[in-house]
Amino acid sequence: EGYYVIKVPLPGFTKEDVQVSLINGNINITASKLPKNGGEEQKNREQGKIPCSFRGFMDFWERPINVDIPLPADANPESIKSVLKNGLLKIKIDKKPPKKIDVTSDES
């Protein structure tokens, strides 16, 4: 195909929670949820006031996410588009067409 697609599952996140940036040839994805109840729930959990006997999948995503993905050499950084839908972040990056170099028979 003429493009790359990066898919990142982010269940429970909204577009306001997610930021996609291009930094030094890397796609940087950061995501963090604002604490519920003004942070009171997290504070209570840290103080042991809320029993937590089960660590499920969503507990992992409650932590801030910061991921760098290097762009391939033929990726066009000007074409990057991202969409978050139904908990799945899709990033589409077009490929640059190869640059054709003429071959001559003379060294000059």
C-alpha positions in Angstrom: 0.0 0.0 0.0 1.0 3.6 -0.2 0.7 4.3 3.6 1.4 3.1 7.1 -1.2 2.6 9.8 -0.4 2.5 13.5 -3.2 1.2 15.8 -3.1 1.8 19.5 -5.9 0.5 21.8 -6.9 3.2 24.3 -10.1 1.9 25.9 -11.8 4.5 28.1 -9.9 7.5 26.7 -11.4 10.4 24.9 -9.8 12.6 22.3 -9.2 15.2 25.0 -7.1 12.7 26.9 -4.8 11.9 24.0 -2.1 13.8 22.2 -0.2 12.8 19.1 3.0 14.7 18.2 5.9 14.4 15.9 9.2 14.8 17.8 12.6 14.2 16.1 11.3 11.7 13.6 9.2 9.8 16.1 5.5 9.8 16.6 4.9 10.5 20.3 1.6 9.3 21.8 0.7 10.5 25.3 -2.6 9.8 27.1 -3.7 10.4 30.6 -7.1 10.4 32.3 -8.1 13.1 34.5 -8.8 11.7 38.0 -12.5 11.2 38.8 -14.0 13.2 41.6 -11.3 15.8 41.5 -8.6 13.2 42.4 -10.5 12.1 45.6 -10.9 8.5 44.4 -7.1 8.2 43.7 -6.2 9.8 47.0 -8.5 7.3 48.9 -7.0 4.4 47.0 -3.5 5.5 47.9 -4.5 5.8 51.5 -6.0 2.3 51.5 -9.5 3.5 52.0 -10.8 1.6 48.9 -10.1 -2.1 49.0 -8.6 -3.2 45.7 -8.2 -6.9 45.5 -8.4 -7.2 41.7 -6.1 -5.5 39.3 -7.9 -5.5 36.0 -7.0 -4.4 32.5 -8.4 -0.9 33.0 -6.1 -0.2 36.0 -3.2 -0.3 33.6 -4.7 2.4 31.4 -5.3 4.6 34.4 -1.6 5.4 34.4 -0.3 8.0 32.0 0.9 6.6 28.7 3.9 8.0 26.8 5.1 6.1 23.8 7.6 6.9 21.0 7.3 5.1 17.6 10.1 5.8 15.1 8.9 6.8 11.6 10.1 4.7 8.7 12.5 6.4 6.3 10.0 6.6 3.5 7.2 8.1 5.7 5.8 11.5 4.8 5.6 13.4 8.1 3.4 16.1 6.5 0.6 13.6 5.9 0.1 12.3 9.5 -3.5 12.0 10.5 -4.9 10.5 13.7 -8.5 9.4 14.7 -9.7 8.0 18.0 -12.9 6.0 17.7 -14.4 3.4 20.0 -11.2 3.2 22.1 -8.9 2.6 19.1 -6.4 5.3 18.0 -5.5 5.0 14.3 -2.6 7.0 12.9 -2.2 7.0 9.1 1.0 8.1 7.5 1.4 8.3 3.7 4.6 7.0 2.1 6.9 9.3 0.1 7.3 8.1 -3.5 10.8 6.9 -4.2 13.0 9.5 -5.8 14.2 8.3 -9.2 17.8 9.0 -9.9 19.0 9.2 -13.6 21.8 6.9 -14.5 24.4 8.3 -17.0 27.3 6.7 -18.8 29.6 9.6 -18.4 31.3 10.4 -15.0 31.4 14.2 -15.5 
